[in-house]
Amino acid sequence: MSEAGGGPGCGFPVPQRAPWSLVAATAALCLVSATSVWTAGAAPMSREEKQKLGNQVLEMFDHAYGNYMEHAYPADELMPLTCRGRVRGQEPSRGDVDDALGKFSLTLIDSLDTLVVLNKTKEFEDAVRKVLRDVNLDNDVVVSVFETNIRVLGGLLGGHSLAIMLKEKGEYMQWYNDELLQMAKQLGYKLLPAFNTTSGLPYPRINLKFGIRKPEARTGTETDTCTACAGTLILEFAALSRFTGATIFEEYARKALDFLWEKRQRSSNLVGVTINIHTGDWVRKDSGVGAGIDSYYEYLLKAYVLLGDDSFLERFNTHYDAIMRYISQPPLLLDVHIHKPMLNARTWMDALLAFFPGLQVLKGDIRPAIETHEMLYQVIKKHNFLPEAFTTDFRVHWAQHPLRPEFAESTYFLYKATGDPYYLEVGKTLIENLNKYARVPCGFAAMKDVRTGSHEDRMDSFFLAEMFKYLYLLFADKEDIIFDIEDYIFTTEAHLLPLWLSTTNQSMSKKNTTSEYTELDDSNFDWTCPNTQILFPNDPLYAQSIREPLKNVVDKSCPRGIIRVREESFRSGAKPPLRARDFMATNPEHLEILKKMGAASSIDAEDGLRFMQEMIELSSQQQKEQQLPPRAVQIVSHPFFGRVVLTAGPAQFGLDLSKHKETRGFVASSKPYNGCSELTNPEAVMGKIALIQRGQCMFAEKARNIQNAGAIGGIVIDDNEGSSSDTAPLFQMAGDGKDTDDIKIPMLFLFSKEGSIILDAIREYEEVEVLLSDKAKDRDPEMENEEQPSSENDSQNQSAEQMTSISQEVDLIDQESLEESSLNSHPESLSPADTDNAASVSPSEQNSNPAENHETTSLDGECTDLDNQLQEQSETEEDSSPNVSWGKKVQPIDSILADWNEDIEAFEMMEKDEL
């Protein structure tokens, strides 16, 4: 994410036109000074343990990369559950996620410079030869301009940068003659037509073969793009211009950045999430540092580092000041409205903001970086991985985790800046979690749901491009790397570009075009990073003192700053603002307060907007409270040993797996298979978990029939062939309208694709044992023994063959699109002939369940106590009832607040946010 060093200077004045060799030298001095302070007060990790962990990272990379090359290449990505390649058009569409795939061996190109960083120079040379021989960039496929730039163009440039470095050393790549650079130039020209707009902002997608707008291009009709999509081009495009001398690439990328800067909201100096590429109007007016904006800020600062143009630093500093004024609520980073920056735009955070502490390290602002990083680490310790989105009270909002590297990235840069061994322990935890929960025989599988531990058939290219690079560098000493990492800057995809590009082919004017700045308070904004005596006081426990208050922030406290509170008003004796949860439609005082909102003053207006937001969220939460979270079916017998976890729908009757011990047993098919009458094979299902097919009778009737036959549990498999949890909302089995207390066994529901995995396993192995639980459990010791690195290759190959043989006919288990995950609240459509009754629930709708776990319940209780204390302190005269129905609340709001249509639409838009 950011430069390997600590920043452009470290209390040492750096001239505005300083050669970047001087910048790198002063940055290195920063790190030496910082490390000497920290290691004085902390117990360092031994050299032996660091080497052991570094070797473990190498073995993990070999496992991922080797399986990609064996089972997937030349496809773009590996599908690690079914041990095959993901080819665009041959698998069910995943929507925008597939726009990264261009039939150009994406994972191989994205991994090129990782091979060199990990000292795999021979493998790098072989990989470059494969790219030159096999990769075609002229495919008739529509790809994302943003993803193709950072992954493919960046991968080719990073590979070229290290190829010429190795050639200069004289041992490897002696045959190399800029072939990767020529491919990068070819790709650059293919992307240029995307910039054919009046604004200079690029179209979000382009056809590699036909470009834009032509009928055969199948793209060019889009009107919107995200800020990061248009603002994350300058490093790769400028590097391409500097390497080749073709100035057109840098010119187009600069024009896009200039336009975004001019369209910033002038009073707040913030930018929105999406913008119209033709008019420049903001489409989504919320602003944060996560999805949709993140790398725009990153590239402003890094463009200054790489290109030496002061205007980029000034723009970054202006934005950074706004971020710290409005978005930063330590340790949280919450989105706000660009026109009303004191008003939070959402009450949840997405996983992509985990890069920001690393960017703050490059900026030199260490304290908030430590705070946010520690908060994120506490979330990881709670869920094993960072969920795609989580709420301000640290519940899961979006449960997926596609093995994102941003947190590892920030961990590495914080360790580089502080030398604190604590961050080595954080990295060790990441390694353990990846091996324990994500590792499968054919690679590493993304987490479909961090709550249940279920997997999806996905291993993105960025996992190899970034995760292993940052983890290896975290534990590596300087002598472990064959080149000086300080001579390079990392792109957002962790590709390496040499700093010497700043003095090569400088064709662009360095005139400062930035204007209309607000006055900034930060005295460290000029041309140096803060002095180490400011960053690192002589107290060796400085970082620990920052982290300590946050140790229990996830489990035991309600962090300050989650809700903006006018503390000045509290201290002066004024009443706190009316909260949605306290509102009573029959309370005249409450109605009078509503009438004043938006009319009396700017403070009342802010209270009114906050109240509206809370009302919308409260309504959504009340609809979700009756919904159950997903369950897990984990195959624990040979050769799976718990490595395959299937997302299952719960039942509203039978044994509640969240309150009782999991059920473990072998599976057996019932006869009749629909389970709608007395079983004719009771001896086959006695003491086992019965498999039954959906349809022809009620779920409860099926449960009673298999229970009477002696089954200890039941799995209902959907009769709709091809159905999958990827494309359908979570299915929840309801009762039959009668008393179901007589059903004592657990019942779970699997869609057809997930169910076929178990059925295929039965055909292959006959004896298949599964675990029914609320969350995937740790793997069997037998499996752990088989996965020791010493015998990894043998067991891996054997298990891979076995897994492949039972999965030939199983389509991929994809990630639900985040839009579906956040929006899909409609019940699944049931045909009139289908007599099964069910409640259908989207995965995002379970995360607000107050009974999700005991920790959440206790957290809510403590937050309620805090609110009660605040009410007592402000001498609230009248108690409010929490049991008021939503129907009573909504009517007066519609009549009193009719003038707030614009803000209501904005809140509704936030409900439709997608990463």
LINNOR-V127159 format. One line per field, one symbol per residue. psi: psi as a letter, one per 40 degrees, with the letter a starting at -180 (. if undefined). Layout:
BEGIN
psi = ???
END
This chain:
BEGIN
psi = diidaeidigehhhidfiieddddddddddddddddddedeihihiddddddddddddddddddddddddedheidihgedefiihhheeihhebddeeehefffddddeededdddefgddddddddddddddhhefigihihdddddddddddddddddddddddddedifdehffddddddddddddddddegiddehiidiihddebididedfieeieiiiddddefddddddddddddehedddddddddddddddeihddefiiadiiheddeihdheihaeahddcedddddddddddefhddddddddddddddddddhgheihhiihddgeehheifiiiddeedddddddddegdddddddddddddddddedihidiiieefihdheihffiedddddddddddddeheddddddddddddddddehidfahhihdhedeeiiighgideddddddddddddeiideeheihdeeiihidefihhideddehfgeihehhehifiihidheeebeiiiiddddgiehefdddddddeedfdddeihhiedhhhgdddddeeiiiihideehhdehdddddddddheddiddddddddddddddddddddddedeiiiiihhhheihfdfeehhhhiiiieiahheeeiiihhiiiihihidefeihhefdddeheihhhiiiieiiddddddddddeeieiihhhhehheiiedeiihhhhiaeeiheeeheiihihhidddddddddddddechhhihhieihiiiiddddddeiddfddddddddddddddeedehiigihhiddddedgeiiihhidehehiihhhideeeeeheediddddddddddddddddddddefhdhiihefhidddddddddddfdefdddddddddddeii.
END
